[in-house]
Amino acid sequence: MKGLLLRLSGLDADAENAVRVIGFFDRLITGRAGLDALVRSTAELAGCPVGVHAPGQGLSLRAEPGAGVGTPGAAPAGAAVRTLEGGVVVWVARAGAPVPLDDMLLERFAIAAAILLEHSGVPRPELGDPALVELVLSEDIGTAERSRALHLLGFGPATRLRVLAGTGVDALGGRSARLGGVRAVLLSGEAGPLPDGARAGLGPEGPAIEVARSWAAARTALRFTSAAEPLVRWDRLGGLAAFAGKLGPAELAELPDVRALDRLAGEDTLAALDALCATGSARKAAAVLHRHHSTMPARLARAEAVLGFEVDSPAGRFRLHLALMLRRLRDNAELG
C-alpha cells in the first residue's frame, strides 16, 4: 500500500481512482479501526507524513511511511490542513508539489478522523480517575486512546510522569487505581514517605505517553522489596531487574544460596545479613539493628556455616546480596 496514492495519481486522477481512495477510508471506518491505525495507514497510502491534532481533547498523532505513530504537536508549516468541529485539525505534509488526489485524500482523512473521534473508547470523566488510570497503564491500547485518557486526567502526552506500584499505599491518594493486588499511583515527582507497613516499587520517569513502561518497571521493583527495604527504585536495580523475567519462583527456590537462606529464616540472622549488605560493615549493621557490635560475630559465623561462604568480605557480601534479592523475588512473585 505504501505510496499507492502517488501511483494512482501518476496513472490518472479520474473518478475510478478517487473511488478507490474513498473505499480505502470506508474500510477503515466500517472495520472500527482505531485512530492510530487510521493515521498510520493514511501515511502509508499518501507516502508522506500525516497527522491529527485535537488540542481540546489532548490528542496529537503523527505518522510517516514505514514508521510508528508519534505525538508531535500541531501541523508542521506548509502542510495541507482541514479543520473540523471543535478545533480538530488533520494534515498532510507532502514535500514538493501536491499530487492530483491529495485533496480527495485529505477530505476522506478528515471525515474518517471525525467519525473515529466520536467513537473513541476512552471512558468519560464521570467514570472517575481509577478507570482512566487503568487505561493509561494498559499495554493493549493505542497512542490515541492513551493520549485522550491522559488529557482527562490533566496530563499532556509529554508531561514527565513515573508510577509507584505498592501495597498498603492507599493513603498516598493522587491519581491512582487498584490493579489486582497492587495499587498504581501516578507521580509527577518523587515519592513521599510510605505509610507504615507499606511496600512500593518506583518506576523510571518519562513522557506520560510512555507511562505503561514505568508501570511495568515499578511492578518489577516491587518484587525486590522487603520489610528491611520497603521502597525499591527500578533505576537502581541495574542488572538485577533482568532476573525478574528470566527465573520463575520454582527455579529461584531451587538455587542453593536461596535454600540456605530459607534454613536461616526461623532465626533473626536474616535481619543481620540484610543490615550487613545495606551498611557494608558488621559494626554499622549492629547499630542499625540496635545491637551491640559484639553480638555480630556469632550471628555471621552461624550464617557462614549454613551458607558455605564468608559473608564479611566484598566478594561474600556481593554473593549474599544477590541471594537475598533473589529470595525476595521469589517471595513476592504474586506482586509482579
C-alpha positions in Angstrom: 0.0 0.0 0.0 3.0 2.3 0.6 2.9 5.2 -1.9 -0.3 3.9 -3.6 -1.7 7.5 -3.9 1.4 8.6 -5.9 1.0 5.6 -8.3 -2.8 6.2 -8.7 -2.2 9.9 -9.4 0.5 9.1 -11.8 -1.9 6.9 -13.8 -4.9 9.2 -13.8 -6.8 11.2 -11.1 -10.1 10.0 -12.5 -13.3 9.0 -10.8 -12.3 5.4 -10.6 -9.1 6.1 -8.7 -11.0 8.6 -6.5 -13.4 5.8 -5.6 -10.5 3.6 -4.6 -9.3 6.2 -2.2 -12.8 6.6 -0.8 -13.1 2.8 -0.4 -9.8 2.7 1.5 -11.1 5.0 4.2 -14.6 3.4 4.2 -13.0 0.1 5.1 -11.1 1.6 8.0 -14.3 3.2 9.3 -16.5 0.1 8.9 -13.7 -2.1 10.4 -13.7 0.2 13.5 -10.1 1.0 13.1 -8.5 3.0 15.9 -7.1 6.5 15.3 -3.6 5.1 15.5 -4.4 2.7 12.6 -6.1 5.5 10.6 -3.1 7.8 10.9 -0.5 5.1 10.2 -2.5 3.7 7.2 -3.1 7.2 5.8 0.7 7.9 5.9 1.4 4.6 4.0 -1.3 5.5 1.4 -0.1 9.1 1.0 3.6 8.3 1.0 4.3 11.3 3.3 3.8 12.5 6.9 0.2 12.9 8.1 -1.4 13.7 11.4 -4.4 14.6 13.6 -4.2 17.4 16.1 -7.1 17.8 18.6 -5.7 20.1 21.4 -9.1 20.3 23.1 -9.0 16.5 23.6 -5.4 16.2 24.5 -4.7 14.3 21.3 -1.9 14.8 18.7 -0.8 12.0 16.4 1.6 11.9 13.5 2.9 9.1 11.3 5.4 8.7 8.5 5.5 5.8 5.9 7.2 2.8 7.4 7.3 4.3 11.0 5.1 4.1 14.1 2.7 6.7 15.4 4.1 9.5 17.5 2.8 12.6 19.3 4.4 15.7 17.7 2.1 18.6 18.3 0.4 20.9 15.8 0.6 20.6 12.0 4.0 21.5 10.5 4.5 24.6 8.5 3.4 24.2 4.9 1.1 21.2 5.5 -2.3 20.9 3.8 -4.9 21.0 6.5 -8.6 20.5 7.1 -10.2 22.0 10.3 -13.1 20.0 11.9 -15.6 20.9 14.6 -14.0 21.6 18.0 -10.7 22.8 16.6 -9.6 19.4 15.4 -7.1 19.6 12.5 -6.0 16.9 10.1 -3.0 17.5 7.9 -0.9 16.1 5.1 2.7 17.3 4.8 3.9 16.4 1.3 7.4 17.7 0.2 7.1 19.4 -3.1 4.0 20.0 -5.2 0.8 18.2 -4.2 -0.5 15.3 -6.4 -3.9 15.3 -8.0 -5.5 13.0 -5.4 -4.3 14.9 -2.4 -7.4 16.9 -2.0 -9.5 13.7 -2.0 -7.2 12.0 0.5 -7.3 15.0 2.9 -11.1 15.2 2.7 -11.6 11.5 3.4 -9.0 11.5 6.1 -10.9 14.3 7.8 -14.2 12.5 7.5 -12.7 9.3 8.9 -11.0 11.1 11.8 -14.2 12.9 12.8 -16.1 9.6 12.8 -13.5 7.7 14.8 -13.1 10.6 17.3 -16.8 10.3 18.0 -16.5 6.6 18.7 -13.3 6.7 20.9 -13.2 4.0 23.6 -11.9 6.4 26.2 -14.1 6.4 29.3 -16.0 9.6 30.1 -14.7 11.6 33.1 -17.7 10.7 35.2 -16.3 7.1 35.4 -13.7 8.5 37.7 -9.9 8.6 37.9 -9.3 4.8 38.5 -10.8 3.8 35.1 -8.7 6.4 33.4 -5.5 5.5 35.3 -6.1 1.8 34.4 -6.5 2.8 30.8 -3.3 4.8 30.5 -1.3 2.0 32.1 -2.7 -0.7 29.8 -0.3 -2.1 27.2 -3.2 -3.0 24.9 -4.4 0.4 23.9 -3.2 2.7 21.1 -1.5 6.1 21.4 -4.7 8.0 20.7 -6.7 6.4 23.5 -3.8 6.8 25.9 -3.3 10.4 25.0 -7.0 11.3 25.4 -7.2 9.5 28.8 -4.1 11.4 30.0 -5.8 14.6 28.9 -8.9 13.7 31.0 -6.6 13.1 34.0 -5.0 16.5 33.5 -1.7 15.4 31.9 -0.2 16.2 28.5 1.5 13.5 26.5 4.9 15.0 27.2 4.4 15.5 30.9 7.1 13.8 33.0 5.5 11.0 35.0 6.5 7.9 36.9 4.5 5.2 38.5 4.6 3.9 42.1 3.4 0.3 42.4 2.7 -0.7 46.0 0.8 -2.5 48.7 -0.5 -0.6 51.7 -0.2 2.7 49.9 -3.9 3.7 49.6 -3.3 6.7 51.9 -1.0 8.3 49.3 -4.0 9.4 47.3 -3.5 11.2 44.0 -4.3 9.7 40.6 -4.4 6.0 41.3 -6.1 2.7 40.7 -6.0 -0.8 42.2 -4.9 -3.3 39.6 -5.1 -6.8 41.1 -3.5 -6.8 44.5 -1.3 -3.7 43.7 -2.2 0.0 43.7 -0.7 2.1 40.9 -0.1 5.8 41.7 0.8 8.3 39.0 3.5 10.7 40.2 4.8 13.9 38.7 7.8 14.0 41.0 9.5 11.9 43.7 7.6 9.6 46.0 6.9 10.8 49.5 7.3 8.8 52.7 5.5 5.5 52.7 2.8 4.6 55.3 3.9 2.2 58.0 3.9 -1.3 56.7 3.7 -0.3 53.1 6.0 -1.6 50.3 6.5 0.0 46.9 8.4 -0.2 43.7 9.2 3.1 41.9 9.3 3.1 38.1 11.5 5.4 36.0 10.4 8.9 35.0 9.5 9.5 31.3 6.9 11.1 29.0 3.3 10.4 30.1 2.5 8.8 26.8 5.0 6.0 27.7 3.8 5.6 31.3 2.9 1.9 30.8 6.7 1.2 30.7 7.1 2.9 34.1 4.2 0.8 35.5 5.9 -2.5 34.3 9.2 -1.4 35.8 7.5 -0.4 39.1 5.9 -3.8 39.5 9.3 -5.4 38.9 10.9 -3.2 41.5 8.1 -4.0 44.0 9.1 -7.7 43.8 12.5 -6.8 45.3 11.1 -5.1 48.4 11.2 -6.4 51.9 10.5 -5.3 55.4 14.1 -4.1 55.6 13.9 -2.3 52.3 10.2 -1.2 51.7 10.9 1.1 48.8 12.9 0.0 45.8 13.6 2.1 42.7 13.8 0.3 39.4 16.6 2.5 38.1 18.8 1.4 40.9 18.3 -2.3 40.3 20.6 -2.5 37.3 21.1 -6.0 36.1 19.1 -7.4 38.9 15.9 -6.4 37.1 16.6 -9.0 34.3 16.2 -11.9 36.8 12.5 -11.0 37.2 11.8 -12.1 33.7 14.2 -15.0 33.5 13.6 -17.1 36.6 10.2 -18.3 38.0 9.5 -18.9 41.7 10.2 -22.6 41.4 13.6 -22.0 39.8 14.5 -19.4 42.3 13.5 -21.7 45.2 16.0 -24.3 43.9 19.0 -22.1 44.0 21.4 -23.3 46.7 22.0 -19.9 48.2 18.3 -19.2 48.4 17.7 -22.6 50.0 20.4 -21.8 52.6 18.8 -18.5 53.4 15.5 -20.4 53.9 17.2 -22.5 56.6 18.1 -19.3 58.4 14.6 -17.8 58.1 13.4 -19.0 61.6 16.2 -17.0 63.3 16.9 -13.3 63.4 20.0 -13.9 61.4 18.4 -12.8 58.1 17.9 -9.3 59.5 21.6 -9.1 60.4 22.5 -10.2 56.9 20.2 -7.6 55.3 21.8 -4.9 57.5 25.3 -6.1 56.6 24.6 -5.8 52.9 23.0 -2.4 53.4 25.7 -0.9 55.5 28.8 -2.7 54.4 30.2 -3.5 57.8 29.3 -5.7 60.8 29.7 -2.7 63.2 27.3 -0.5 61.3 24.9 -3.4 60.8 24.8 -3.9 64.6 24.0 -0.2 65.0 21.1 -0.4 62.5 19.7 -3.4 64.5 20.2 -1.6 67.8 22.5 -4.4 69.0 26.0 -4.3 70.5 28.6 -4.9 67.8 30.0 -7.8 69.9 26.8 -9.8 69.1 27.5 -9.8 65.3 30.4 -12.3 65.0 28.3 -15.2 66.4 25.4 -14.4 64.0 27.7 -14.1 61.0 29.5 -17.3 61.9 26.2 -19.1 62.1 25.2 -17.7 58.7 28.5 -18.7 57.1 28.2 -22.2 58.4 24.8 -22.6 56.7 25.6 -20.6 53.5 29.0 -22.2 53.0 30.9 -19.0 52.2 32.3 -16.0 54.0 29.9 -13.0 54.2 32.0 -10.3 55.7 34.2 -9.6 52.7 33.5 -7.7 49.4 33.0 -10.9 47.4 31.0 -12.6 50.1 28.7 -9.6 50.5 28.1 -9.5 46.8 27.1 -13.1 46.7 25.0 -12.7 49.9 23.2 -9.6 48.5 22.4 -11.4 45.3 20.9 -14.4 47.2 18.8 -12.1 49.4 17.4 -10.2 46.4 16.6 -13.4 44.6 14.8 -14.7 47.7 12.7 -11.5 47.7 12.0 -12.0 44.0 10.7 -15.5 44.8 8.6 -14.5 47.8 7.0 -11.5 46.0 6.2 -13.3 42.8 2.4 -12.6 43.0 3.1 -8.8 43.1 4.6 -8.8 39.6 
